[in-house]
Amino acid sequence: MFFSKEREKEVINWLEAHSYRLAEPIDCASQDFSFLKSVIQDKRIVWLGENGHFIREHTMLKEKIISFLHKEMGFNVLAFESGLAEAYGANELKEASTPEAFMKNSIYSLWATEDTEPLFHLLKRQDFRLAGIDINPSSIPDTFLRFVAKLQPFVTEEQLQAFEFIERGAYEWYYKIGQYTAARKKVPNDVLQLFKHFKEQAITKANDLIKSIQFHLLNEREQAKETCLHVMQRSLANRLYFLNHLTEDHRTYKKVREQRLCENVEWLCNELYPNEKIIIWAHNMHIFKNFRSFFSKFEPMGSKISKTLQNDSYYMGLFMYEGETITDTGQAYKLSKPPKKSLEDYLSKVNSPTTFVDFSQLQKQRENEWIFKKTVFLDSGTMQTLITPREQMDGALFVQKVSPPPFKKEGEK
């Protein structure tokens, strides 16, 4: 579609008039997001994306948005794209933890940065809960084991040892198998045989534990213990799902993981916290609604979720224009220059370091029709991906320039 200079100016003028312009992410305050009251309104679930991991400015903005949503709009559960067992266990142990330990013992290390730590100061409040939605191990096995150990003598020593066998083994094999799958290499047969032996033992122990938990649930009347039992049961079911699919090829595992992410979100919203307002922190490609890849048939959890929860959700994608960051393996890279008429190209024309545009209440017109049509964006700042912004998101938060996060060195305070 060719734009004349005059037409391009109309599009830019429309964006200028219909966007919220904010300061640099480092200078934003949580109260700068007060406009979200009228944007999100009475939605129960807010999905906060990010266009790649290790984006410092995205983390800064999300921390401030979450603070606003919790303090001003009553959102009391934050669910990370991290292990369900580890996040719940860390939350139950948070009173005796420092904010830094709370963070490092719960979520994936890629988010355990200086910029995320203020969020864990906030999560230390008793009225704010951390949750996880993933099947993959995310921190250390001791987190969930310490939580289970606190339930003794309700949990027997033999049962605790079974939990330990499953958790430590899941972590060990996640990294062993991961060395091959990350490099797209075939796992050697001798390694697969050792894993198969562990898996058979783990499945037997997990099924025995689940039967015991189900028996206790029939007789338990104390709400707090009943909740713990449900979490242990769900965590074991997640570990079984994880172990049964760990040796799948990359594309298949990606799909089955997405299915379980969706099911875990449904469980959190409908069973564990049915009366709470919930924030979900995950990559854009996990949260998009009404999306299915034409080539890989990949469908994210945000699209798989029930229509009831979709209708009760606000989906916010985060994007960026230029700068540098790092890959999941720690390699530095520069963002590619977004093509003309891409989502990033349009939003970069707004004269602001940080811009938010609400799509949810838009009516299609000549000046904003790109929001209603197939439009390119750069996934992780490099890979051209087609979306229809109005269909995949309810709003977009855009940063002009990004950088990698600072990580504390070991022993540094």
Phi, psi and chi 1 to 4 in degrees:
 res  aa     phi    psi   chi1   chi2   chi3   chi4
   1 MET       -  120.1 -179.7  169.9   56.3      -
   2 PHE   -86.0  133.6  174.9   75.3      -      -
   3 PHE  -110.9  129.1  -87.4    7.1      -      -
   4 SER   -75.3  165.1   65.3      -      -      -
   5 LYS   -58.5  -39.3  -70.2  -74.9 -174.2 -176.4
   6 GLU   -66.0  -42.4 -176.6  179.7  -14.6      -
   7 ARG   -66.4  -40.7  177.5   74.9 -177.4  -77.3
   8 GLU   -61.9  -38.1 -175.0  177.3   31.5      -
   9 LYS   -65.6  -36.3 -171.3  173.5 -179.3 -179.5
  10 GLU   -61.9  -42.6  -72.8  177.0   -1.2      -
  11 VAL   -64.0  -44.9  172.4      -      -      -
  12 ILE   -64.9  -42.4  -63.8  167.4      -      -
  13 ASN   -62.0  -38.0  -72.5  -16.5      -      -
  14 TRP   -64.9  -45.0 -177.4   91.4      -      -
  15 LEU   -62.3  -42.4  -84.0  170.9      -      -
  16 GLU   -58.8  -38.9  -66.6  -93.6   -1.7      -
  17 ALA   -79.8  -21.4      -      -      -      -
  18 HIS  -116.6   21.5  -68.0   82.7      -      -
  19 SER  -121.4  157.3   60.6      -      -      -
  20 TYR   -99.9  120.9  -63.6   88.4      -      -
  21 ARG  -101.2  130.9  -77.9  170.0  -84.5 -179.1
  22 LEU  -124.4  168.2  -58.7  155.7      -      -
  23 ALA   -75.3 -178.9      -      -      -      -
  24 GLU   -55.5  144.8  -65.3  -78.4   -4.8      -
  25 PRO   -50.9  -39.2  -30.9   37.5      -      -
  26 ILE   -66.7  -23.9 -162.9  167.7      -      -
  27 ASP   -97.8   -8.2  -63.8  -37.7      -      -
  28 CYS   -69.0  147.3  -74.5      -      -      -
  29 ALA  -115.3  159.2      -      -      -      -
  30 SER   -58.5  -34.0   62.5      -      -      -
  31 GLN   -69.7  -15.4  -76.5  -56.6  -44.0      -
  32 ASP   -65.8  -14.2  -66.9  -20.3      -      -
  33 PHE  -100.8   22.3  -66.3   92.7      -      -
  34 SER   -62.4  -22.4   57.6      -      -      -
  35 PHE   -62.4  -19.1   61.4   82.9      -      -
  36 LEU   -64.4  -21.8  -70.0  177.3      -      -
  37 LYS   -60.0  -42.5  -78.4 -169.5  174.9 -179.3
  38 SER   -82.5  -22.7   61.7      -      -      -
  39 VAL   -80.7  -51.5  169.8      -      -      -
  40 ILE   -79.7  -32.9  -68.5  172.2      -      -
  41 GLN    54.6 -121.1  -62.5  179.3    0.6      -
  42 ASP  -100.5   20.5   59.6   -8.6      -      -
  43 LYS   -64.6  144.6  -62.1  -66.6 -172.7 -175.8
  44 ARG   -92.5  -26.6 -176.3 -173.0  162.4 -145.1
  45 ILE  -124.8  130.6  -54.2  158.8      -      -
  46 VAL  -117.2  122.3  171.6      -      -      -
  47 TRP   -96.9  120.2  -56.9   69.1      -      -
  48 LEU  -108.6  111.8  -68.5  179.1      -      -
  49 GLY   -88.6 -171.8      -      -      -      -
  50 GLU  -165.5  142.3   58.0 -171.5   30.1      -
  51 ASN   -94.4   63.8 -164.8   20.7      -      -
  52 GLY   118.4  150.0      -      -      -      -
  53 HIS   -86.8  169.4  -58.2  -48.0      -      -
  54 PHE    62.5   36.1  -60.1  107.5      -      -
  55 ILE  -105.2  102.7  -51.3  -68.6      -      -
  56 ARG   -57.2  -46.2 -174.7 -175.9 -168.1 -165.8
  57 GLU   -66.8  -33.3  -72.0   69.7   17.9      -
  58 HIS   -64.5  -43.2  -76.0 -178.2      -      -
  59 THR   -62.4  -44.4  -62.3      -      -      -
  60 MET   -57.4  -46.9  -72.6  179.0  176.1      -
  61 LEU   -67.4  -41.5  -69.6  168.3      -      -
  62 LYS   -64.6  -39.6  -73.0  164.2   88.0  168.4
  63 GLU   -60.0  -40.1 -176.5  -92.2  -39.5      -
  64 LYS   -75.0  -36.7  -72.0  156.7 -173.3  175.0
  65 ILE   -64.2  -44.5  -70.2  170.3      -      -
  66 ILE   -61.9  -41.8  -70.0  164.1      -      -
  67 SER   -59.1  -43.2  177.8      -      -      -
  68 PHE   -65.6  -46.5  177.7   81.8      -      -
  69 LEU   -61.4  -37.8  -67.3  175.4      -      -
  70 HIS   -71.8  -51.0  172.3   60.5      -      -
  71 LYS   -75.0  -33.3  -67.6  176.6 -179.3  177.5
  72 GLU  -108.4  -19.5  -57.5  -64.6  -27.8      -
  73 MET  -126.2    6.9  -64.4 -173.8   69.0      -
  74 GLY    74.7   24.9      -      -      -      -
  75 PHE   -84.0  115.0  -76.7   80.4      -      -
  76 ASN  -115.4    6.3  -67.6  -30.2      -      -
  77 VAL  -131.7  129.2  177.7      -      -      -
  78 LEU  -115.3  115.7  171.6   60.4      -      -
  79 ALA  -105.7  112.3      -      -      -      -
  80 PHE   -87.1  153.2 -101.5   88.1      -      -
  81 GLU   -72.4   71.2 -180.0 -163.8  -30.6      -
  82 SER  -150.6  172.8  -70.3      -      -      -
  83 GLY   -57.5  130.4      -      -      -      -
  84 LEU   -61.9  -44.3 -175.6  146.8      -      -
  85 ALA   -65.1  -47.2      -      -      -      -
  86 GLU   -65.7  -42.8  -64.7   91.7  -36.2      -
  87 ALA   -64.8  -44.1      -      -      -      -
  88 TYR   -66.3  -44.3 -171.8   88.3      -      -
  89 GLY   -60.0  -44.8      -      -      -      -
  90 ALA   -63.6  -38.6      -      -      -      -
  91 ASN   -63.3  -40.2 -170.9   75.6      -      -
  92 GLU   -69.2  -21.9  -68.5  -59.1  -64.5      -
  93 LEU  -102.8    5.5  -59.1  167.6      -      -
  94 LYS   -65.7  -27.9   67.9 -177.6  178.4 -177.9
  95 GLU   -60.4  -35.5 -168.9  174.0  -20.1      -
  96 ALA   -94.2    4.6      -      -      -      -
  97 SER  -106.8  150.3  -62.1      -      -      -
  98 THR   -75.0  158.1   64.7      -      -      -
  99 PRO   -55.6  -37.8  -27.7   36.3      -      -
 100 GLU   -66.4  -44.2 -177.8  179.6    8.9      -
 101 ALA   -66.2  -40.1      -      -      -      -
 102 PHE   -55.9  -45.6 -177.6   15.4      -      -
 103 MET   -66.1  -51.0  172.4  178.7   71.5      -
 104 LYS   -69.9  -24.5  -70.7 -174.0  174.1 -180.0
 105 ASN   -90.0    5.3  -69.2  -18.7      -      -
 106 SER  -126.5  -53.9   55.6      -      -      -
 107 ILE  -100.4  167.3   60.8  174.2      -      -
 108 TYR   -57.7  144.8  -71.1  122.5      -      -
 109 SER   -61.0  -24.4   59.0      -      -      -
 110 LEU   -62.6  -22.0   60.8   92.0      -      -
 111 TRP  -104.7   -5.0  -71.6  -55.4      -      -
 112 ALA   -82.6   70.0      -      -      -      -
 113 THR  -120.8  172.0   70.1      -      -      -
 114 GLU   -58.2  -34.2  -69.5  179.0   18.9      -
 115 ASP   -74.6  -22.0  -61.3  -49.5      -      -
 116 THR   -88.7  -23.8  -45.5      -      -      -
 117 GLU   -57.0  -40.1 -164.9  171.1  -36.1      -
 118 PRO   -56.1  -30.7  -25.7   34.4      -      -
 119 LEU   -64.0  -35.0 -179.0   57.6      -      -
 120 PHE   -78.7  -20.5  -78.4   78.7      -      -
 121 HIS   -63.9  -43.7  -77.4  -92.9      -      -
 122 LEU   -66.8  -40.9 -176.4   62.6      -      -
 123 LEU   -68.6  -13.5  -80.0  160.3      -      -
 124 LYS   -68.6  -16.7  -71.9  -93.9  -70.6  177.7
 125 ARG   -62.8  143.3  -69.2  172.0   54.6  154.5
 126 GLN   -67.7  -23.8  -72.1  -55.3  -51.9      -
 127 ASP   -91.6    8.1   64.6  -21.0      -      -
 128 PHE  -126.6  122.6 -158.8    9.0      -      -
 129 ARG  -113.7  139.8  -58.2  179.0 -169.6   89.3
 130 LEU   -93.1  138.3  175.9   68.7      -      -
 131 ALA  -135.4  165.9      -      -      -      -
 132 GLY  -130.5  158.4      -      -      -      -
 133 ILE  -126.8    0.6   57.8  173.9      -      -
 134 ASP   -99.0  158.7 -146.8  -19.5      -      -
 135 ILE   -93.8  -22.7   57.2  170.6      -      -
 136 ASN   -72.1  143.1  -68.3  -18.9      -      -
 137 PRO   -59.6  141.3  -22.7   34.6      -      -
 138 SER  -124.8  -15.5   66.2      -      -      -
 139 SER  -141.5  -91.1   57.6      -      -      -
 140 ILE  -139.6  148.0   54.6  172.1      -      -
 141 PRO   -65.5  -26.0   20.1  -30.7      -      -
 142 ASP   -60.5  -27.5  -67.7   48.0      -      -
 143 THR   -58.9  -54.7  -56.7      -      -      -
 144 PHE   -70.5  -35.3 -168.9   61.3      -      -
 145 LEU   -65.1  -37.3  -66.2  173.9      -      -
 146 ARG   -65.7  -38.0  -77.5  170.5   56.0 -147.1
 147 PHE   -64.0  -47.2  157.3   67.3      -      -
 148 VAL   -62.7  -39.8  174.5      -      -      -
 149 ALA   -62.2  -30.1      -      -      -      -
 150 LYS   -64.9  -18.4  -80.8 -174.6   68.1  176.0
 151 LEU   -88.0    0.4  -58.2  175.5      -      -
 152 GLN   -65.2  145.1  -69.6  178.6  -65.5      -
 153 PRO   -85.7    5.1   32.5  -35.0      -      -
 154 PHE   -57.5  -38.8 -172.2   67.7      -      -
 155 VAL   -99.5  127.5  172.5      -      -      -
 156 THR   -77.3  163.9   67.5      -      -      -
 157 GLU   -61.3  -39.5 -176.7   63.0   34.6      -
 158 GLU   -63.6  -41.0 -176.1 -179.3    0.8      -
 159 GLN   -67.5  -38.1  -71.8  170.9  -27.1      -
 160 LEU   -62.1  -39.5 -177.4   58.2      -      -
 161 GLN   -65.6  -35.2  -72.0  174.0    6.1      -
 162 ALA   -66.7  -43.2      -      -      -      -
 163 PHE   -58.5  -42.6  -91.9  109.7      -      -
 164 GLU   -65.4  -41.1 -174.8  167.3    1.1      -
 165 PHE   -58.7  -44.7  178.4   85.5      -      -
 166 ILE   -68.3  -48.2  -64.6  162.7      -      -
 167 GLU   -66.3  -50.6  -76.1  -60.4  -68.9      -
 168 ARG   -65.0  -37.2  -64.8 -161.4 -173.9  -74.3
 169 GLY   -66.9  -39.7      -      -      -      -
 170 ALA   -60.8  -43.8      -      -      -      -
 171 TYR   -63.8  -46.7  -91.9   80.6      -      -
 172 GLU   -59.2  -45.8 -179.2 -176.8  -11.8      -
 173 TRP   -77.4  -27.2  -77.0  104.8      -      -
 174 TYR   -58.3  -44.0 -178.9   46.0      -      -
 175 TYR   -78.5  -36.0  -67.8  108.4      -      -
 176 LYS   -64.3  -52.0  -84.0 -173.9  179.8  177.3
 177 ILE   -67.6  -36.4  -60.1  -68.1      -      -
 178 GLY   -60.6  -30.1      -      -      -      -
 179 GLN   -59.3  -34.4  -68.3  175.7   21.3      -
 180 TYR   -85.1  -46.2  -62.1   98.3      -      -
 181 THR   -66.6  -35.5   54.5      -      -      -
 182 ALA   -64.2  -31.8      -      -      -      -
 183 ALA   -92.4    6.1      -      -      -      -
 184 ARG    56.8   38.0  -55.4  -68.7 -162.7  -88.0
 185 LYS  -106.8  153.1  -68.8 -178.2  178.2  178.7
 186 LYS   -73.1  135.5 -173.0  177.2  179.3 -178.9
 187 VAL   -74.9  127.6 -176.8      -      -      -
 188 PRO   -59.1  149.2  -22.6   32.1      -      -
 189 ASN   -60.7  -37.9  -77.8  -28.3      -      -
 190 ASP   -66.5  -35.1   59.1  -26.7      -      -
 191 VAL   -68.2  -42.1  174.9      -      -      -
 192 LEU   -62.3  -37.7  -74.2  175.0      -      -
 193 GLN   -66.8  -40.8  -73.9  -56.1  -48.9      -
 194 LEU   -64.3  -41.2  -72.3  170.7      -      -
 195 PHE   -64.6  -41.9  171.9   67.8      -      -
 196 LYS   -59.2  -41.3 -178.2 -177.8  176.9 -176.5
 197 HIS   -63.1  -45.9  178.7   65.1      -      -
 198 PHE   -61.7  -44.0  161.0   75.3      -      -
 199 LYS   -60.8  -42.4 -175.2  170.1   77.0  168.4
 200 GLU   -60.5  -42.8  -72.5  170.1   -7.4      -
 201 GLN   -66.5  -43.0  -68.7  178.9  -75.3      -
 202 ALA   -64.1  -41.1      -      -      -      -
 203 ILE   -63.1  -43.0  -71.6  171.0      -      -
 204 THR   -61.4  -46.9  -61.5      -      -      -
 205 LYS   -65.2  -41.5  -70.1  178.0 -174.4  -68.4
 206 ALA   -64.8  -43.1      -      -      -      -
 207 ASN   -64.6  -37.9  -76.3  -30.3      -      -
 208 ASP   -64.2  -41.7  -72.8  -15.8      -      -
 209 LEU   -64.7  -42.0  -74.0  167.7      -      -
 210 ILE   -62.9  -40.8  -71.4  170.4      -      -
 211 LYS   -62.0  -41.1  -74.5  176.7 -173.4  175.3
 212 SER   -64.7  -41.9  175.3      -      -      -
 213 ILE   -64.1  -42.5  -70.1  168.3      -      -
 214 GLN   -61.5  -37.5  -71.7  169.3  -21.2      -
 215 PHE   -63.7  -45.6  173.3   77.1      -      -
 216 HIS   -63.0  -37.2  -77.1  -58.0      -      -
 217 LEU   -64.1  -29.9  -78.6  169.7      -      -
 218 LEU   -65.9  -25.8  -68.6  173.2      -      -
 219 ASN  -114.3  -10.5  -57.2  -71.7      -      -
 220 GLU   -79.8  132.1 -173.6   55.0   54.3      -
 221 ARG  -118.3   -9.6  -66.1  -65.4  176.6  -94.3
 222 GLU   -84.5  121.1 -172.2 -179.3  -33.8      -
 223 GLN   -57.5  -45.0 -179.2   64.9   47.8      -
 224 ALA   -62.6  -43.9      -      -      -      -
 225 LYS   -68.6  -38.0  -79.6 -173.8  179.3  175.9
 226 GLU   -61.0  -42.3 -170.9  177.2  -14.6      -
 227 THR   -62.1  -45.0  -60.9      -      -      -
 228 CYS   -59.5  -40.5  -71.0      -      -      -
 229 LEU   -62.8  -43.5  -73.3  167.4      -      -
 230 HIS   -62.4  -40.1  -79.5  -61.2      -      -
 231 VAL   -66.7  -42.8  171.0      -      -      -
 232 MET   -62.2  -41.8  -72.7 -167.8  -67.5      -
 233 GLN   -62.7  -44.6 -174.5  177.5   32.7      -
 234 ARG   -65.4  -40.5 -171.8   73.9 -171.9 -177.8
 235 SER   -64.3  -40.9  -62.5      -      -      -
 236 LEU   -65.5  -42.3  -73.8  165.1      -      -
 237 ALA   -60.9  -38.4      -      -      -      -
 238 ASN   -65.3  -40.8  -82.4  -20.3      -      -
 239 ARG   -64.9  -39.8  -75.1  -65.3 -176.4 -110.7
 240 LEU   -62.2  -44.0  -72.3  175.9      -      -
 241 TYR   -60.2  -45.7 -168.6   93.3      -      -
 242 PHE   -59.7  -49.7  164.0   75.7      -      -
 243 LEU   -66.0  -36.6  -67.7  172.2      -      -
 244 ASN   -70.4  -20.2  -78.7  -36.4      -      -
 245 HIS  -115.6   -1.8  -67.4  -72.7      -      -
 246 LEU   -58.3  -33.4 -179.2   57.1      -      -
 247 THR   -94.2    9.7   54.0      -      -      -
 248 GLU   -65.7  158.8  -56.6  -88.5   15.5      -
 249 ASP   -66.0  161.5   64.6   85.9      -      -
 250 HIS   -54.7  -46.7  176.6   73.9      -      -
 251 ARG   -65.5  -41.7 -179.2  175.3  -73.8 -170.6
 252 THR   -66.7  -44.9  -59.0      -      -      -
 253 TYR   -62.1  -38.0 -173.0   78.7      -      -
 254 LYS   -59.0  -40.7 -170.5  176.2  174.8 -177.7
 255 LYS   -71.6  -44.2  -70.6  177.9 -178.0  177.3
 256 VAL   -70.5  -33.4  -62.8      -      -      -
 257 ARG   -63.5  -41.4  177.2 -175.5  173.6 -135.5
 258 GLU   -62.1  -39.5 -150.2   67.8   28.8      -
 259 GLN   -60.7  -43.8  178.0   60.7   37.2      -
 260 ARG   -73.2  -33.5 -167.0   60.2  172.9  179.9
 261 LEU   -55.7  -46.4  -75.4  169.9      -      -
 262 CYS   -59.9  -48.3  167.8      -      -      -
 263 GLU   -63.5  -36.3  -69.1  168.4    2.9      -
 264 ASN   -68.6  -37.6  -77.6  -25.2      -      -
 265 VAL   -63.2  -44.0  170.3      -      -      -
 266 GLU   -59.3  -42.6  -65.0  -99.3    5.2      -
 267 TRP   -63.9  -44.1 -179.0   77.5      -      -
 268 LEU   -60.0  -47.1  -78.8  177.2      -      -
 269 CYS   -72.2  -38.1  -65.7      -      -      -
 270 ASN   -97.2  -26.6  -64.0  -29.7      -      -
 271 GLU  -117.0  -50.7  -62.9 -174.3   41.6      -
 272 LEU   -76.5  -44.1 -168.2   62.1      -      -
 273 TYR  -129.0   61.9  -59.9  119.4      -      -
 274 PRO   -67.5  -18.0   26.0  -35.2      -      -
 275 ASN  -113.2   13.0  -58.3  -47.7      -      -
 276 GLU  -108.3  153.5  -65.0  -71.9   -2.3      -
 277 LYS   -90.8  134.0  -63.3  168.8   82.4  172.5
 278 ILE  -125.2  138.9  -62.6  171.9      -      -
 279 ILE  -108.2  134.1  -54.7  160.3      -      -
 280 ILE  -115.2  124.1  -61.3  170.2      -      -
 281 TRP  -105.5  115.4  175.8  -48.0      -      -
 282 ALA  -161.4  170.3      -      -      -      -
 283 HIS   -64.7  149.1 -167.2  -76.3      -      -
 284 ASN   -49.6  -42.0  -77.3  -11.4      -      -
 285 MET   -72.1   -7.5  -68.4  -54.5  -65.3      -
 286 HIS   -92.2  -28.6  -71.5  -55.3      -      -
 287 ILE   -98.7  -14.8   75.5  160.6      -      -
 288 PHE   -54.0  137.1  -75.7  155.2      -      -
 289 LYS   -98.0  161.6   59.7  178.1  177.2  175.5
 290 ASN    50.3   41.1  -53.4  -43.5      -      -
 291 PHE  -127.3  137.7 -179.0   84.4      -      -
 292 ARG  -151.5  123.0 -175.7  176.1  171.7   86.5
 293 SER   -64.4  131.0  168.9      -      -      -
 294 PHE   -65.6  -38.1  178.0   78.2      -      -
 295 PHE   -85.7  -51.2  -65.1  105.2      -      -
 296 SER   -93.1  -10.0   67.8      -      -      -
 297 LYS    63.8   18.0  -50.7  -57.0  179.8 -171.1
 298 PHE   -67.6  133.6  171.2   78.1      -      -
 299 GLU  -129.3  118.8 -171.4  175.9    6.5      -
 300 PRO   -73.4  163.7   25.4  -32.0      -      -
 301 MET   -60.7  -33.2   63.9  170.9  167.4      -
 302 GLY   -62.8  -24.8      -      -      -      -
 303 SER   -89.5  -29.9  -61.0      -      -      -
 304 LYS   -78.2  -22.1  -71.3  175.3  172.6  -74.3
 305 ILE   -60.3  153.1 -149.9   79.9      -      -
 306 SER   -58.8  151.5   71.1      -      -      -
 307 LYS   -61.6  -32.4  -71.3  -59.6  176.6 -174.2
 308 THR   -60.9  -47.3  -60.6      -      -      -
 309 LEU   -72.2  -35.6  -69.0 -178.5      -      -
 310 GLN   -58.0  -44.7  -91.0 -164.5   34.4      -
 311 ASN   -67.3  -20.0  -67.2  -23.5      -      -
 312 ASP   -99.5   15.3 -144.0    2.6      -      -
 313 SER  -116.8  154.1  -68.1      -      -      -
 314 TYR  -122.0  122.2 -170.2   93.8      -      -
 315 TYR  -102.7  117.5  -66.7   76.6      -      -
 316 MET  -116.7  113.8 -172.5 -173.3  -57.7      -
 317 GLY   -88.8  145.7      -      -      -      -
 318 LEU  -114.5  138.0  -87.9   71.1      -      -
 319 PHE  -138.5  169.1  -59.1   89.1      -      -
 320 MET  -150.0  161.1   64.9  -88.0 -167.4      -
 321 TYR  -105.6  -49.7 -173.7   73.9      -      -
 322 GLU  -147.0  168.9   62.4 -177.9  -12.0      -
 323 GLY   127.6 -161.8      -      -      -      -
 324 GLU  -132.2  156.1  -63.0 -178.9    0.8      -
 325 THR  -155.7 -162.9 -173.2      -      -      -
 326 ILE  -131.9  157.7   54.2  177.3      -      -
 327 THR   -80.4  174.4   65.3      -      -      -
 328 ASP   -62.6  -20.7  -70.5   -4.0      -      -
 329 THR   -98.3    8.8   55.7      -      -      -
 330 GLY    90.0   10.0      -      -      -      -
 331 GLN   -89.2  130.4  -63.3  168.6  -56.8      -
 332 ALA   -73.5  144.7      -      -      -      -
 333 TYR  -153.2  153.4   72.7   93.7      -      -
 334 LYS   -93.2  144.3  -77.3 -171.0  176.0 -177.9
 335 LEU   -66.5  144.9  -54.2 -169.7      -      -
 336 SER   -72.8  155.2  -57.5      -      -      -
 337 LYS   -74.5  122.6 -176.3  174.7  176.0   58.3
 338 PRO   -62.7  141.7  -23.0   34.8      -      -
 339 PRO   -69.9  162.1   23.5  -31.3      -      -
 340 LYS   -58.3  142.9  -78.0  -74.5 -173.5 -176.4
 341 LYS    63.8   22.8  -58.2 -176.5 -175.2   65.9
 342 SER   -86.8  166.0   62.5      -      -      -
 343 LEU   -56.2  -43.7  179.3  144.8      -      -
 344 GLU   -66.4  -37.1  -66.4   92.7  -18.6      -
 345 ASP   -63.7  -45.0 -179.9   53.3      -      -
 346 TYR   -61.5  -50.5  -74.1  121.0      -      -
 347 LEU   -70.9  -24.1  -66.7  177.9      -      -
 348 SER   -69.3  -17.5   70.4      -      -      -
 349 LYS   -75.8  -16.7  -59.7  -66.4 -163.7  -60.3
 350 VAL   -73.3  130.5  177.9      -      -      -
 351 ASN   -78.6   75.3 -173.6   24.5      -      -
 352 SER  -162.0  141.0  174.2      -      -      -
 353 PRO   -68.4  -27.1   21.5  -31.2      -      -
 354 THR  -138.7  131.3  -51.0      -      -      -
 355 THR  -134.8  138.0  -55.9      -      -      -
 356 PHE  -122.6  133.3  176.6   78.4      -      -
 357 VAL  -125.4  126.2 -177.2      -      -      -
 358 ASP   -88.7  122.3  177.0   36.7      -      -
 359 PHE   -93.9  -18.5  -59.5  152.7      -      -
 360 SER   -66.2  -26.8   66.4      -      -      -
 361 GLN  -112.0   17.5  -59.6  172.7   53.6      -
 362 LEU   -79.8  146.8  -69.6 -175.6      -      -
 363 GLN  -108.6  135.0  -63.0  -63.1  -43.8      -
 364 LYS   -65.5  132.7 -175.4  177.4  178.6 -179.2
 365 GLN  -148.7  172.8   56.3 -167.4   79.3      -
 366 ARG   -54.2  -40.7  173.7 -179.3  151.2  100.5
 367 GLU   -77.1  -17.9  -66.1   85.3   -2.4      -
 368 ASN  -122.8   17.5   66.7   18.4      -      -
 369 GLU   -63.9  -21.5   63.5 -179.3   -2.3      -
 370 TRP   -62.8  -27.3   66.9  -88.0      -      -
 371 ILE   -69.8  -22.6  -63.3  170.5      -      -
 372 PHE  -101.8    3.6  -63.9   81.5      -      -
 373 LYS  -122.1  165.9  -67.5 -175.1  174.1 -177.1
 374 LYS   -58.8  123.8  -70.0  -71.7 -175.8 -174.6
 375 THR  -135.9  141.1  -59.1      -      -      -
 376 VAL   -80.2  141.5  167.3      -      -      -
 377 PHE  -135.4  162.6   85.0   97.3      -      -
 378 LEU   -98.8  102.2  -64.5 -177.0      -      -
 379 ASP   -62.9  128.5 -179.0   23.9      -      -
 380 SER    59.1   17.4  -63.2      -      -      -
 381 GLY    79.8    8.7      -      -      -      -
 382 THR  -138.4  -33.5   57.4      -      -      -
 383 MET  -102.1  118.4  -64.0  172.8  -78.3      -
 384 GLN   -66.7  125.1  -69.0 -163.6   17.8      -
 385 THR  -134.9  137.9  -53.3      -      -      -
 386 LEU   -95.1  130.0  -90.1  178.1      -      -
 387 ILE  -138.3  163.8   57.3  169.6      -      -
 388 THR  -107.6  100.2  -56.3      -      -      -
 389 PRO   -47.7  -44.4  -30.5   37.2      -      -
 390 ARG   -65.8  -29.1  178.4   64.0 -177.6   85.3
 391 GLU   -84.7  -32.7  -68.2 -178.2   10.8      -
 392 GLN   -89.1  -20.2  -89.6   69.0   78.4      -
 393 MET  -142.0  162.1  -63.3  170.8  -73.2      -
 394 ASP  -100.4  -16.3  -64.1  -53.7      -      -
 395 GLY  -168.1  157.9      -      -      -      -
 396 ALA  -127.5  132.2      -      -      -      -
 397 LEU  -110.3  124.7 -177.5   60.5      -      -
 398 PHE  -124.4  135.6  177.2   78.0      -      -
 399 VAL  -119.3  132.8 -178.2      -      -      -
 400 GLN   -67.0  -44.3  -70.9  -76.7   -5.1      -
 401 LYS  -136.0  135.8 -168.8  164.3 -172.9  176.9
 402 VAL  -126.2  167.2  -61.8      -      -      -
 403 SER  -149.5  163.0   58.0      -      -      -
 404 PRO   -74.1  156.9   25.1  -32.1      -      -
 405 PRO   -76.2  155.6   28.5  -33.4      -      -
 406 PRO   -82.7  136.9   28.5  -29.8      -      -
 407 PHE  -112.0  136.8  -72.5   91.5      -      -
 408 LYS   -68.5  136.9  -76.5 -173.9  177.6  179.0
 409 LYS   -76.6  153.6  -65.1  177.4 -178.0  175.8
 410 GLU   -56.2  127.8 -158.7   63.8   41.3      -
 411 GLY    87.4   -8.9      -      -      -      -
 412 GLU   -78.2  140.8 -175.6 -178.3  -16.4      -
 413 LYS  -106.3      -  -66.6 -173.8  177.9  178.8
